[in-house]
Amino acid sequence: MAKEQTDVRERQRTRLKEPRRYKVILLNDDFTTMDFVVEVLKCVFFKSEAEAQALMLKVHHEGQAVVGIYSLDIAKTKVEKALRMAQEANFPLRVEYQPE
């Protein structure tokens, strides 16, 4: 005996959207050395020497600079790594992330 199909499955379209992006912002302070800021930009954010120097000067003159735009997990990880480097070097570096 043939089996009858009683259930009909309808296709549902799933809407995918890109994850929210976050800006990582480096803030100026009067104690962290410029050389250390450049080192953080190179090690944590993978900036070239020229990019790191330009961003460091922007932070110095304007008070802050966006050093990258990432998904939430990556932004958090980069901020934590930069702050850990600063703490180990006894600098009060300020780095934060916020929605783009």
Beta strands, then each sheet from edge to edge (+ up, - down):
strand 1: 21-27
strand 2: 64-71
strand 3: 94-99
sheet 1: 2+ 1- 3+
end
